Amino acid sequence: MKQELSLQRRRLMLVSLGFLFLATFLGLRLIQKSLIQHGTYQALAKGQQYQQTELVGKRGQILVKDGPGTSTYPLATNQTLYAVNLVPSQIADKRKTADELAKLTQADAQYIYDQINNNKQYVPPLKQKLSYDEAQKVKDLKLEGVYIRPQPTRFYPEDGLASQVLGFVNGEGAGQYGIEGHYDDMLAGSSGQVGTAKNATGEALALGASSYTPPKDGDTMVLTVDRNVQYQAEQALSKAVDKFHASGGSVIIMNPQTGGIVALASRPTFDPNRYSAYDVGSYTNQTESLSYEPGSTFKVIAMGAALDAGAVTPTTTVNGTASVKVGDREIFNSAKKPYGLETMTQVIENSDNVGMVFVSRQIGGQKLYDYIKKFGFGTPTGVELAGEISPTLPALSGLNEVNFATMAFGQGISVTPLQLITAVNAYANQGKLIQPHIVDQIQHQDGKVENVETKAVRQVVSPQAASQITGMMVRVVEAGAGKPAAVAGYRVAGKTGTAQIPQGGAYEENATIGNFVGFAPADNPRFIMLVKVDRPKGVTFAEESAAPTFGELAKFLLTYYNVPPSK
């Protein structure tokens, strides 16, 4: 009897211990759920009772001028396209769904069937960038598990026009290159959210609590670019590149007084609507992202410095021999023939290397170097485009007489086209260096309008020196190698340059870059322009490639701006 009682007590004790253990475990779990994991379960409950949807702000537009007036035109805007999304677990008749979708999307029916037959939780969109009509046809099929979702998409109405100015927006919605890349944060705006209460079946409650944070649209950029001038520049450049079987080229047209870029074109180019179909090199804006030795166009920089320093005057003379000895080098002029007694004006008119060696010696290496820096070489221009480079000037301590002599006629120094046209533009502005810009106005979404003002960087040369070098450049067009750039009835100031291409410490054989920079009318410039043709075939000098393109565009511009003849 005692043994049975003892056994019952032990059993009761074990049961009690079991209940105590279970109660302790449940208590601890309750504490864990209610206190430690309270936030997690609250979030889960909220997720079942409350739905939050992201609202995407519209990307700001990029507008350009549409003529000499104030009207504008969008070169980068937005449109809504559509994607076909599939949820395999919701598709009952997979074969029928695959066959129906194949008819409308041009996708392979077997491929669609394979995608949805394994009940994946997610499959990539079957088709993207459908028009509204195309998407509606899919929607009208009323297929279970098939959804049409809107896709806000960047759209470029003029296809490839000014593509390297604009850049593009990639698949993740980030701006790349050009204005899209440089101003990505301002153009992109920010997202908002809307929250809606749901019932037990997941349906939105009409009177349920809700929250709303509005999205912010991006700012709109108004550029200084003129759509009509940009088109003409691209057409003329393509014509030159094709005619001379060139590897590429560039055109920059700028307002001399404001520094506003009216047109900026490069070849090769691309269509930002289909950017992935092009080589990455096509995205590069050559005018600001690639450097070259400018050749004889740089002579007006060195001559302007010497005039301003008082080292020479337009009537200073030099004996224009076929060559000159500098250190251990013999430097020839391009014709390898003597010009005889020349004035400084004739040195520029004849584009005489020997005469420019004389100029470099008159001004001296240190002073010439200082002027080159004053003209802005060695530093970025500050233009509002992604990817601008600035070739580094060689250290002054490492330069000798030969270096200064060759720099005076554009060898041994690298520049970008944008740096060169900006420097020459000082002559069109009475010696003042004007910072180039391509954004005219920023229209903020809060209603504020920010106008980009003209920025004068510094006085580089005196108005007198600027006037003197302008007169020399007029002689180049009227009597020198720049004749193909002339426009009847107008005084055009310009300079040719046939640049050699350095490679491995020497220059390539039979390969040059033709460039021409100038402005018109010379006495009251309405535009300044640089034309560059890379590696033209069948011609030797810039007067055969770049200068005629300049002349063609100059004639158009003088008519377009209704500029009366100057003579």
N, C-alpha and C positions, 0 to 999 in steps of 0.2 A: 504493500500500500504506500509506504513511504517512498519507495523507488518510483512508483507511478506519479506521485505528487511532485517529486523532484524533476522528473522528466517533463511534466507539464509546465513547471516553472521555467525550465530552460527554454522550452519551445516558446512560451510567452515572452521571455526575455529576448529571444532571437527575433520574434515578430516585432516586438517593440523597438529593438535596435534598427530593424529594417525600415519601420515606419519613420523612425527618427532620422535615419540616413536619407530616406526619400524626401522627407520634409525639409531637411537641411539643403539637399541638392536643389529642390524646387525653389526654396527661398533664395539660394544663391543665384539661380538662373533668373528669378524674378528681378533681383537687384541688378543683374547684368543687363537684362532687357530694358527695364524701366529707367535705370540710371546711366549705366555705362554706355549702352547702345541706343539710348533714347533718341539721339539725333538721327541715327541711321534709319530707325523705324519710322520716325516722324517724316523723314524725307521720302521713304517708300509710300507711306500713307498719302502724303501730299502729292506724290507722283500719280497715284491712283485717283485722287480727288481733284487734281489741278494740272492743267496742261500749259506749258510755256512754249511759245513759238517765236523764233528769231525773225526779226524784220530787217531786211538788208536795205541800207541807204543807197540811193542811186549815185553812180560815179559822175563827177562833174564833167561837163562838156569841154572840148577844146575848140574854140572858134577862131577863125581867121578873117581878115578884111575881105570884103567882096567888092573891090573897086576903090577908087581914090576917096570916096565919101566915108560915111560912118557905118554903113550896113555891114553885117557879119554873116558868116556861113559856117556851119559845123563840119569840121573835118574829123572829129571823134565824138561819138554820141553813144546812146544805148538803145538796145531793142530787146524784146522778150521773145526768146525761142523756147522750144519744148523738148523734153526728153521722155522716152518710154522706159518706165521702170517696172520690173517684174518681182512678185513675191511668190516663189514656187510653192510654198506650203498652202497657199490659198487657191491654187489652180487645180481644178478637179479634172477636166479633160485636157491633158497636156498636149496630146497629139493635135487636137482640133485647134487649140490656142496657137501652137507653133505654126500650123498651116495658114491660119488667118493672118497672123502677124507677118509672115514671110511675104504675103501678097502686097502688103502696104509699105513695108520697110526695106524691101530689096535684100533682106538678110536671108541666109540659107535656113530652110525649115528644119533640117536635121540639127544644125548648130543650135537653134533656139530650143529644140526639144531636149538636146543634151544638157543645156544650161538649166532647164527647169525640172528635169526628170529626177534629179537627185535630192530634191527638197532642201537645197541650200537656204540658209537664212538670208544670204545676200548674193545677188548676181549683179555685175556691172550693168549700167543702162544699156538697153538693147540698141537704142538709136538716140542720137543727140542732135541738137540744132535743127529741129523740125520747125517748119513754119506753122502758123496758127491753123491754116487749112489742112496741112498734113496731120497735125496732132488731132484735129477734130475728127478726121476719118478714123483714126485708131480708137478714139474715145467712143465713137458711134457704134463700134463693134460690141461694146458693153461686155467685155471679157473679164471674168473674175480673176483677181490677182494681177491685173494689168492697170497701171496708173500713169497718167500724164502729169508731169511736173514741170512748172515753168523754170526757165533758165535765163536769168538776166545776163545779157551778152554785150560786150563792147563791140561797136560797129563803126566802121570807117566808110562813109558814103562814097568817097572818091577813090576807093581802093588804094592804089599805091602813091597817090599824090602827097608829097611832103612826108613820106613815110619815115625818113630818118630824122625829121624834125619831131614827129609825133612819138615814135617808138611803138610799143604795143602792150597789151595786157595779157599775161600768160594764163594758163589753165587754172591756177590757184587764185586768180584775181589780183595779182601784183603787177604794177607797172614796170616795164623794162625799157631801157634806152630812152633817149629823147625827153620830151616833156612828160610823157607818162611815167618814166623812171625818176626824173628829177623832182617832180611834184607829186609823187605817188601818195604821200600822206594827206595832202590837201585835196587831191582829186577823189580819193577813196571814200571820204566821209566815215561814218561809224554806224554800227548796227543798233537796233532797238529790240524790244521784246513786248509781247502781249501775253498775258496769263488769263486762262479761262477755267472756271470751276466746272467739274464733271459729275454726273450721277453715277450710280453703281454700274451701269452698262457702258460707261465711258462717253456718254453723250453730253454736249455742252449744255449747261443750265442757263436759260434765258435771263434769270434774275440772280444768278450766282455771282459771287465776288470775283472781280477781275482786276488786273493791273495793266498799265500801258506805259511803256517807255518809248517815245517816238524815235525812229531812226533819223540820222542826220545825213542829208545828201552832201556830196562833195562840192568843193568850190569850182567855179567855171573859170577857165583861163582864156583870155582874149589875146591872140598873138599879133605881132606887128606884121606878120606875113600877109601878103596880098595873094589871094587865090589865083587871080588871072596872071600876075607876074610869075608866080611859082610855076604855073602850067607852061608858060612860054619858056622859062629857064630850063625846065626839064626836057621839053621838046628839043630845044636848041642843043643842049648837052648830049642827048641821045643821038641826035643827028651827027654831031662831031665824033662821038665815040664810035658809031657805026661806020662813018665815012673813012676814018683813019684806022679802023680795026684796033682801037686803043683798049688797054686793059681796064680803064676807068676814067673818071674825071670828076670835076666839081665846079659849081657856080655859086658865088655869093653875091647878092645884090643888097645894098644897105642904103638907108637914108643918111646922108653925110652929116646933117645937123644934129640928129637925135641919136644916131647909132642903132636905130631900129632895123632889124634884118627883114627885108621885104621878100626875099626869096633865098632859099638854101637848098641846093640839089647836089646829089652825089650819084655816081654809078660805080659798081652795080647797086641795085635797089631791091625792094621787096614789097609785097602787099601785106599790111598788118592784119588783114582779115584772115590770111592764110600763112601766118609767119612760120609755122612749123614746116612748111614745104620748101623753105629756103635755107641756104647755108648761113651759118652764124656770121660770116664775114659780110653778108649783105646788110646786116643791121648797123654796121659801123658807119658813122657819119664822118666821112673823110675830112671834112672842112675843119673839124676840131679834134679828131681822135687819131689822125695820122700825120706824121711830119715828113718833110722833104727839104732838100737844099734848093732854095728859090732861084739860084742863078741870077741873071742880069736884072730881074725886077728889084733886087736888093740894092742895086747901084743908086737908086734914088734915095734910099735911106742914108747911105754913106755920103752921098753928095749933099743932101740936105743938112747933115751934121756939119760938114766942112763949111758950107755957106753960113750956117748959124754961128759957128765958132770964129768966123772971120779968117779961116785958113785959105780960102779961095773966094773969088767972085765969079759971076757968070762969064766974064771976059778974060779971066786968067788963062794963060796959054800954056801948052805943053807940046813937046815934040812927039807926035804920035808915031813911034817906031813900030815895027812888026812884033817886037818882043822886048822884054826888059829882064835884066838879071836881078834876082832878089835872093840874097843868101846863096845857097847852093842850087837854087831853082831858076829855070828860065821860063818866064810867063809870056804867052803869046796872046794876041787878040784873036777873035774867032775866025777872021778872014786871013790871018797870017800874012798881012800885008801892011805897009806903013800908011798912016793917014796924013802924015805931015803935020804942020803946025795946026793945033786945034785949040779952040776955046773950051771952057768947061761945058758950055751948052752943046758943043759939037761932040764932046766926049760921051755925053748921055745920048745924043742923037745917033751917034755911030755905035753906041754900046761898046766902047773901047776898053778892054781890060787893062791895057798898058796905061791909059789915061787914069784909070781908077787906082792903079798902084801909086801913081803920082799923088792922087788925092789922099790916100791913106798915109803917105809919108808927110804930107803937108799938115794934116790934122794931128798925127801921132797916134800910136796904138792905144795908150791909156784913155785919151779923150774919145776916140772912136768907140772904144768898148763902153764907156760911160753913156754915150749917146744911144748906143744899141739898147742898153738897159732902159733908158728913158723912153724909148719908143715902145717898150712893153715886152720885148723879147726876153725869154727866160722866165716869164711868169704867166699864169693863166689869164685870159681876158675876163673871166667871170661870167660868161654867157650862161643863161639858165637852161643848159642841156646836160644830160647825164653823159659822162665819159670824156670830158675835155682833158686833154693832156697839155703839158708845156715842156717842150724839149729844153734840157738844161744847157745853159751857155757853158762853153769850156772855161775852166778856171783861168783868170787873168795871169796868174803866176806861171802857167804852163805855155803861154803864147809867145811867139817870136815874130820877127818882121815878116816872114813868109805867111804866117797865119793871118796877120792883120791885112796883108796885101790881098790874099784870096778872099777873106771875109768881105772886103770892100766891093767885090763883084759877085758875092753870093755863093761862094764855095767854102766848105769847112764850117758852116753854120746851118742848123736845122730850125725850121719854123713850121707852124701850121698855117694853112690858108687863111684862117680867121685872124691869126696874129698879124699876118702880112697886110691884109686889107685894112685892119684896124690901125696899123702904123701909118700906112700911106694916107689914110683918111685924115690924119692930122694936117696934111697939106690942104685939104678941102675945107678946113676949119681954122684957117689963120694960125696954124701951128699947135692947136690944142688936141690932145689925145682924148677921144670920146670912147667910153666903155660901150661895147656892143651889147644889145639885149634883144630878146625875141618875144618877151612877154610885155604887152602893152597895158594890160589891165587884169586885175584879179577880182572877180565878182564873188564875194563871200556869201554863204547861205543865210547869214544874219542880216543881209541887206546892205552891208557896207561894201563900197567899191574902192579898191586900192589901185591908183594909177601909178605906173612905173615912170619915174622922172628921168630925164636925160642926166647922165653923170659925166662931167668933165673931169678926167683923171688928173691931168697936169698940162702945163704949157711945155711942149717939147722943143720947138724952135720958134723963132720970132715970126710975126706976120710977114715981115719983109723976106725972110728966108723961104717961107712957105710959098709966097708969090713968085720968087725967083725959080724955085724947083718946079712949080706949076708951069711956068713959061717954057722950061726945058722939056717937060713932058709933052707939051703941045707940039713942040718941034719934032718930037719922036713920031707923033701921029701924022703931022703934016709933011715931013720930009725924010723921016727915018724908017726903021723896020716896022713901025706901028701903022703904016698907011692902011692896011686892011681893016683897021678898027675905026677908021674915019667915018663920019656921017656928014653928008653934004649940007652946008649951011650952018654947021655948029663947030665951036672950038672944043675939041676933045683932048683931054690930057691923059697920057697913058705911058706904059713902059712894058716892052716885051721881056721875056726871060726864057731862055732855053737851058734847062737845068740838067746836069748830068746826075746819074744815080750811083751813089757810093755802094760798094760791095767789097768786103774783105780788105779794106785799106786801099782800094783802088776804085776806079770807075768802070761801070759796065760798058762793054763795046756795043755800039749801035743801039743804045737805049737812052732815051731822054724824056723829060717832062716839059711840055710847052705850057707856059702860063703868061697871062696878061692881066695887068691891074690898071685901072684908070677911072676917071670921073668926067661928068659932063652936065651942063656946059662948064667949061673950065673956070669961068669968072664968077659963076653963081651956081655951084653944083646941085643938081636935083637928085643924082644918084651916084654911087660909087660901086664898082663891080670888079670881081676877080673871076677869071676863067682859067681852069687848069685841065689839061688833057694829058693823061698818063700813057707813056710808051706808045705814041702814035706810030703807025707803020707808013712807010713811003714818003715821009717828010722829015726834014732835019730840024727846022727852026720854028719857034713859036709863032712867027709871023704867018706861017702857013696853016697852023692848027688853031691855037687859042685866039689869036687876034681877029680872024674873020668871024668867029662865034661871038666875040665881044661886040664887033661892029653890028652884027645882025640884031643882037639884043638891045644895043644902045639905040638903034633906029626905032625899034618898037617902043622903048621906054620914053623917048623924047616925044613920040606921037601920043602915047598913052597918057602922059602927064600934060599934054597940050603945051609943051614948052616952045615958045617962039624962037625962030632961028637967031643965032647970035652974030651972024655975019652975012 
